[in-house]
Each structure stands twice: as C-alpha cells, then as structure tokens.
Amino acid sequence: MRPLPEPGFHELLRQALEGFLPAGGGLTSYLDRMERQA
C-alpha cells in the first residue's frame, strides 16, 4: 500500500470512520479495499 498524502489520507480516514465504523469493523474492510485498488 503506497503512502498517501497526509491531508487526503486523513480525510479518507475520517470519512471511513463516519461511514463504515457504525456498520462494525468496516474500517478494516475499507482499508483492505483501498489496498487492492492501489
């Protein structure tokens, strides 16, 4: 997984936390998906 620019990464992370964590364990799945698409 390539390092992402800090602001963009933190924005994506914040959106992931807001959008996926309420579903339960979604952050890990989101990061895995990003890693595959990279």
N, CA, C and O atoms as a Tripos MOL2 file, in Angstrom:
@<TRIPOS>MOLECULE
protein
  152   151    38     0     0
PROTEIN
NO_CHARGES

@<TRIPOS>ATOM
      1 N           0.8500   -1.1900    0.0000 N.3       1 MET1
      2 CA          0.0000    0.0000    0.0000 C.3       1 MET1
      3 C           0.8850    1.2400    0.0000 C.2       1 MET1
      4 O           1.7130    1.4310    0.8910 O.2       1 MET1
      5 N           0.6980    2.0680   -1.0050 N.am      2 ARG2
      6 CA          1.5270    3.2720   -1.1090 C.3       2 ARG2
      7 C           1.0980    4.3170   -0.0820 C.2       2 ARG2
      8 O          -0.0930    4.4640    0.1940 O.2       2 ARG2
      9 N           2.0670    5.0460    0.4870 N.am      3 PRO3
     10 CA          1.7230    6.1290    1.4190 C.3       3 PRO3
     11 C           0.9070    7.1980    0.7040 C.2       3 PRO3
     12 O           1.2340    7.5860   -0.4170 O.2       3 PRO3
     13 N          -0.1410    7.6670    1.3430 N.am      4 LEU4
     14 CA         -0.9680    8.7170    0.7730 C.3       4 LEU4
     15 C          -0.5840   10.0530    1.3930 C.2       4 LEU4
     16 O          -0.1010   10.0900    2.5250 O.2       4 LEU4
     17 N          -0.7920   11.1520    0.6690 N.am      5 PRO5
     18 CA         -0.5430   12.4740    1.2510 C.3       5 PRO5
     19 C          -1.3620   12.6440    2.5270 C.2       5 PRO5
     20 O          -2.5210   12.2330    2.5900 O.2       5 PRO5
     21 N          -0.7570   13.2450    3.5330 N.am      6 GLU6
     22 CA         -1.3840   13.3370    4.8480 C.3       6 GLU6
     23 C          -2.8180   13.8940    4.8140 C.2       6 GLU6
     24 O          -3.7240   13.2420    5.3330 O.2       6 GLU6
     25 N          -3.0560   15.0790    4.2210 N.am      7 PRO7
     26 CA         -4.4110   15.6410    4.2590 C.3       7 PRO7
     27 C          -5.4250   14.7080    3.6030 C.2       7 PRO7
     28 O          -6.5030   14.4800    4.1520 O.2       7 PRO7
     29 N          -5.0890   14.1710    2.4390 N.am      8 GLY8
     30 CA         -6.0060   13.2760    1.7340 C.3       8 GLY8
     31 C          -6.2610   12.0160    2.5280 C.2       8 GLY8
     32 O          -7.3950   11.5450    2.6140 O.2       8 GLY8
     33 N          -5.2010   11.4670    3.1100 N.am      9 PHE9
     34 CA         -5.3520   10.2410    3.8930 C.3       9 PHE9
     35 C          -6.2520   10.4770    5.0880 C.2       9 PHE9
     36 O          -7.1450    9.6770    5.3680 O.2       9 PHE9
     37 N          -6.0220   11.5680    5.7910 N.am     10 HIS10
     38 CA         -6.8250   11.8430    6.9730 C.3      10 HIS10
     39 C          -8.2790   12.1330    6.6110 C.2      10 HIS10
     40 O          -9.1900   11.7970    7.3680 O.2      10 HIS10
     41 N          -8.4940   12.7540    5.4590 N.am     11 GLU11
     42 CA         -9.8640   12.9960    5.0020 C.3      11 GLU11
     43 C         -10.5660   11.6760    4.7080 C.2      11 GLU11
     44 O         -11.7090   11.4640    5.1150 O.2      11 GLU11
     45 N          -9.8700   10.7890    3.9950 N.am     12 LEU12
     46 CA        -10.4380    9.4710    3.7050 C.3      12 LEU12
     47 C         -10.6920    8.6990    4.9890 C.2      12 LEU12
     48 O         -11.7220    8.0400    5.1350 O.2      12 LEU12
     49 N          -9.7440    8.7840    5.9210 N.am     13 LEU13
     50 CA         -9.8780    8.0630    7.1790 C.3      13 LEU13
     51 C         -11.0810    8.5770    7.9650 C.2      13 LEU13
     52 O         -11.8330    7.7970    8.5500 O.2      13 LEU13
     53 N         -11.2540    9.9000    7.9720 N.am     14 ARG14
     54 CA        -12.3930   10.4810    8.6910 C.3      14 ARG14
     55 C         -13.7100   10.0220    8.0600 C.2      14 ARG14
     56 O         -14.6580    9.6780    8.7660 O.2      14 ARG14
     57 N         -13.7580   10.0200    6.7270 N.am     15 GLN15
     58 CA        -14.9660    9.5610    6.0440 C.3      15 GLN15
     59 C         -15.2100    8.0840    6.3200 C.2      15 GLN15
     60 O         -16.3520    7.6560    6.4900 O.2      15 GLN15
     61 N         -14.1280    7.3070    6.3640 N.am     16 ALA16
     62 CA        -14.2560    5.8750    6.6470 C.3      16 ALA16
     63 C         -14.8100    5.6600    8.0540 C.2      16 ALA16
     64 O         -15.6910    4.8260    8.2620 O.2      16 ALA16
     65 N         -14.2870    6.4190    9.0110 N.am     17 LEU17
     66 CA        -14.7590    6.2910   10.3890 C.3      17 LEU17
     67 C         -16.2380    6.6500   10.4810 C.2      17 LEU17
     68 O         -17.0040    5.9730   11.1670 O.2      17 LEU17
     69 N         -16.6380    7.7130    9.7890 N.am     18 GLU18
     70 CA        -18.0230    8.1640    9.8460 C.3      18 GLU18
     71 C         -18.9450    7.1960    9.1080 C.2      18 GLU18
     72 O         -20.0590    6.9280    9.5580 O.2      18 GLU18
     73 N         -18.4790    6.6710    7.9730 N.am     19 GLY19
     74 CA        -19.3460    5.9050    7.0860 C.3      19 GLY19
     75 C         -19.3410    4.4100    7.3270 C.2      19 GLY19
     76 O         -20.3350    3.7380    7.0510 O.2      19 GLY19
     77 N         -18.2300    3.8670    7.8390 N.am     20 PHE20
     78 CA        -18.0870    2.4180    7.8850 C.3      20 PHE20
     79 C         -18.0580    1.8510    9.3040 C.2      20 PHE20
     80 O         -18.5900    0.7670    9.5390 O.2      20 PHE20
     81 N         -17.4520    2.5570   10.2460 N.am     21 LEU21
     82 CA        -17.3600    2.0100   11.5980 C.3      21 LEU21
     83 C         -18.7190    1.7200   12.2320 C.2      21 LEU21
     84 O         -18.8490    0.7120   12.9260 O.2      21 LEU21
     85 N         -19.7490    2.5680   12.0220 N.am     22 PRO22
     86 CA        -21.0570    2.2500   12.5940 C.3      22 PRO22
     87 C         -21.5760    0.8820   12.1480 C.2      22 PRO22
     88 O         -22.3590    0.2550   12.8610 O.2      22 PRO22
     89 N         -21.1470    0.4190   10.9780 N.am     23 ALA23
     90 CA        -21.5500   -0.8940   10.4830 C.3      23 ALA23
     91 C         -20.8100   -2.0110   11.2190 C.2      23 ALA23
     92 O         -21.2290   -3.1680   11.1860 O.2      23 ALA23
     93 N         -19.7080   -1.6570   11.8830 N.am     24 GLY24
     94 CA        -18.9630   -2.6460   12.6680 C.3      24 GLY24
     95 C         -17.7920   -3.2110   11.9010 C.2      24 GLY24
     96 O         -17.9820   -3.9430   10.9300 O.2      24 GLY24
     97 N         -16.5660   -2.8810   12.3250 N.am     25 GLY25
     98 CA        -15.3730   -3.4350   11.6980 C.3      25 GLY25
     99 C         -15.1960   -2.9940   10.2580 C.2      25 GLY25
    100 O         -14.4190   -3.5980    9.5190 O.2      25 GLY25
    101 N         -15.9030   -1.9520    9.8480 N.am     26 GLY26
    102 CA        -15.8660   -1.5580    8.4460 C.3      26 GLY26
    103 C         -14.5660   -0.8860    8.0420 C.2      26 GLY26
    104 O         -14.1930   -0.9150    6.8690 O.2      26 GLY26
    105 N         -13.8690   -0.2810    9.0000 N.am     27 LEU27
    106 CA        -12.6490    0.4400    8.6580 C.3      27 LEU27
    107 C         -11.6170   -0.4990    8.0590 C.2      27 LEU27
    108 O         -10.9570   -0.1520    7.0800 O.2      27 LEU27
    109 N         -11.4730   -1.6780    8.6330 N.am     28 THR28
    110 CA        -10.5080   -2.6490    8.1200 C.3      28 THR28
    111 C         -10.8630   -3.0560    6.7010 C.2      28 THR28
    112 O          -9.9870   -3.1360    5.8390 O.2      28 THR28
    113 N         -12.1430   -3.3130    6.4500 N.am     29 SER29
    114 CA        -12.5780   -3.7000    5.1110 C.3      29 SER29
    115 C         -12.3120   -2.5670    4.1270 C.2      29 SER29
    116 O         -11.8980   -2.8120    2.9940 O.2      29 SER29
    117 N         -12.5470   -1.3340    4.5540 N.am     30 TYR30
    118 CA        -12.3360   -0.1680    3.7010 C.3      30 TYR30
    119 C         -10.8630   -0.0410    3.3250 C.2      30 TYR30
    120 O         -10.5350    0.1880    2.1600 O.2      30 TYR30
    121 N          -9.9780   -0.1890    4.3040 N.am     31 LEU31
    122 CA         -8.5510   -0.0930    4.0370 C.3      31 LEU31
    123 C          -8.0870   -1.2380    3.1510 C.2      31 LEU31
    124 O          -7.2390   -1.0380    2.2810 O.2      31 LEU31
    125 N          -8.6290   -2.4380    3.3560 N.am     32 ASP32
    126 CA         -8.2910   -3.5740    2.5000 C.3      32 ASP32
    127 C          -8.7070   -3.2950    1.0620 C.2      32 ASP32
    128 O          -7.9740   -3.6130    0.1260 O.2      32 ASP32
    129 N          -9.8740   -2.7060    0.8900 N.am     33 ARG33
    130 CA        -10.3710   -2.3890   -0.4460 C.3      33 ARG33
    131 C          -9.4540   -1.3660   -1.1170 C.2      33 ARG33
    132 O          -9.1080   -1.5140   -2.2890 O.2      33 ARG33
    133 N          -9.0620   -0.3270   -0.3720 N.am     34 MET34
    134 CA         -8.1390    0.6800   -0.9000 C.3      34 MET34
    135 C          -6.8320    0.0270   -1.3310 C.2      34 MET34
    136 O          -6.2840    0.3570   -2.3830 O.2      34 MET34
    137 N          -6.3340   -0.9020   -0.5130 N.am     35 GLU35
    138 CA         -5.0510   -1.5410   -0.7820 C.3      35 GLU35
    139 C          -5.1090   -2.3360   -2.0860 C.2      35 GLU35
    140 O          -4.1530   -2.3340   -2.8600 O.2      35 GLU35
    141 N          -6.2290   -3.0130   -2.3250 N.am     36 ARG36
    142 CA         -6.3790   -3.7990   -3.5510 C.3      36 ARG36
    143 C          -6.4740   -2.8990   -4.7770 C.2      36 ARG36
    144 O          -5.9780   -3.2520   -5.8470 O.2      36 ARG36
    145 N          -7.1090   -1.7350   -4.6270 N.am     37 GLN37
    146 CA         -7.2860   -0.8360   -5.7680 C.3      37 GLN37
    147 C          -6.0090   -0.0610   -6.0790 C.2      37 GLN37
    148 O          -5.8330    0.4030   -7.2060 O.2      37 GLN37
    149 N          -5.1240    0.0840   -5.1140 N.am     38 ALA38
    150 CA         -3.8960    0.8630   -5.2870 C.3      38 ALA38
    151 C          -3.0200    0.2820   -6.3990 C.2      38 ALA38
    152 O          -1.9470    0.8140   -6.6810 O.2      38 ALA38
@<TRIPOS>BOND
     1     1     2 1
     2     2     3 1
     3     3     4 2
     4     3     5 am
     5     5     6 1
     6     6     7 1
     7     7     8 2
     8     7     9 am
     9     9    10 1
    10    10    11 1
    11    11    12 2
    12    11    13 am
    13    13    14 1
    14    14    15 1
    15    15    16 2
    16    15    17 am
    17    17    18 1
    18    18    19 1
    19    19    20 2
    20    19    21 am
    21    21    22 1
    22    22    23 1
    23    23    24 2
    24    23    25 am
    25    25    26 1
    26    26    27 1
    27    27    28 2
    28    27    29 am
    29    29    30 1
    30    30    31 1
    31    31    32 2
    32    31    33 am
    33    33    34 1
    34    34    35 1
    35    35    36 2
    36    35    37 am
    37    37    38 1
    38    38    39 1
    39    39    40 2
    40    39    41 am
    41    41    42 1
    42    42    43 1
    43    43    44 2
    44    43    45 am
    45    45    46 1
    46    46    47 1
    47    47    48 2
    48    47    49 am
    49    49    50 1
    50    50    51 1
    51    51    52 2
    52    51    53 am
    53    53    54 1
    54    54    55 1
    55    55    56 2
    56    55    57 am
    57    57    58 1
    58    58    59 1
    59    59    60 2
    60    59    61 am
    61    61    62 1
    62    62    63 1
    63    63    64 2
    64    63    65 am
    65    65    66 1
    66    66    67 1
    67    67    68 2
    68    67    69 am
    69    69    70 1
    70    70    71 1
    71    71    72 2
    72    71    73 am
    73    73    74 1
    74    74    75 1
    75    75    76 2
    76    75    77 am
    77    77    78 1
    78    78    79 1
    79    79    80 2
    80    79    81 am
    81    81    82 1
    82    82    83 1
    83    83    84 2
    84    83    85 am
    85    85    86 1
    86    86    87 1
    87    87    88 2
    88    87    89 am
    89    89    90 1
    90    90    91 1
    91    91    92 2
    92    91    93 am
    93    93    94 1
    94    94    95 1
    95    95    96 2
    96    95    97 am
    97    97    98 1
    98    98    99 1
    99    99   100 2
   100    99   101 am
   101   101   102 1
   102   102   103 1
   103   103   104 2
   104   103   105 am
   105   105   106 1
   106   106   107 1
   107   107   108 2
   108   107   109 am
   109   109   110 1
   110   110   111 1
   111   111   112 2
   112   111   113 am
   113   113   114 1
   114   114   115 1
   115   115   116 2
   116   115   117 am
   117   117   118 1
   118   118   119 1
   119   119   120 2
   120   119   121 am
   121   121   122 1
   122   122   123 1
   123   123   124 2
   124   123   125 am
   125   125   126 1
   126   126   127 1
   127   127   128 2
   128   127   129 am
   129   129   130 1
   130   130   131 1
   131   131   132 2
   132   131   133 am
   133   133   134 1
   134   134   135 1
   135   135   136 2
   136   135   137 am
   137   137   138 1
   138   138   139 1
   139   139   140 2
   140   139   141 am
   141   141   142 1
   142   142   143 1
   143   143   144 2
   144   143   145 am
   145   145   146 1
   146   146   147 1
   147   147   148 2
   148   147   149 am
   149   149   150 1
   150   150   151 1
   151   151   152 2
@<TRIPOS>SUBSTRUCTURE
     1 MET1         2 RESIDUE 1 A MET
     2 ARG2         6 RESIDUE 1 A ARG
     3 PRO3        10 RESIDUE 1 A PRO
     4 LEU4        14 RESIDUE 1 A LEU
     5 PRO5        18 RESIDUE 1 A PRO
     6 GLU6        22 RESIDUE 1 A GLU
     7 PRO7        26 RESIDUE 1 A PRO
     8 GLY8        30 RESIDUE 1 A GLY
     9 PHE9        34 RESIDUE 1 A PHE
    10 HIS10       38 RESIDUE 1 A HIS
    11 GLU11       42 RESIDUE 1 A GLU
    12 LEU12       46 RESIDUE 1 A LEU
    13 LEU13       50 RESIDUE 1 A LEU
    14 ARG14       54 RESIDUE 1 A ARG
    15 GLN15       58 RESIDUE 1 A GLN
    16 ALA16       62 RESIDUE 1 A ALA
    17 LEU17       66 RESIDUE 1 A LEU
    18 GLU18       70 RESIDUE 1 A GLU
    19 GLY19       74 RESIDUE 1 A GLY
    20 PHE20       78 RESIDUE 1 A PHE
    21 LEU21       82 RESIDUE 1 A LEU
    22 PRO22       86 RESIDUE 1 A PRO
    23 ALA23       90 RESIDUE 1 A ALA
    24 GLY24       94 RESIDUE 1 A GLY
    25 GLY25       98 RESIDUE 1 A GLY
    26 GLY26      102 RESIDUE 1 A GLY
    27 LEU27      106 RESIDUE 1 A LEU
    28 THR28      110 RESIDUE 1 A THR
    29 SER29      114 RESIDUE 1 A SER
    30 TYR30      118 RESIDUE 1 A TYR
    31 LEU31      122 RESIDUE 1 A LEU
    32 ASP32      126 RESIDUE 1 A ASP
    33 ARG33      130 RESIDUE 1 A ARG
    34 MET34      134 RESIDUE 1 A MET
    35 GLU35      138 RESIDUE 1 A GLU
    36 ARG36      142 RESIDUE 1 A ARG
    37 GLN37      146 RESIDUE 1 A GLN
    38 ALA38      150 RESIDUE 1 A ALA
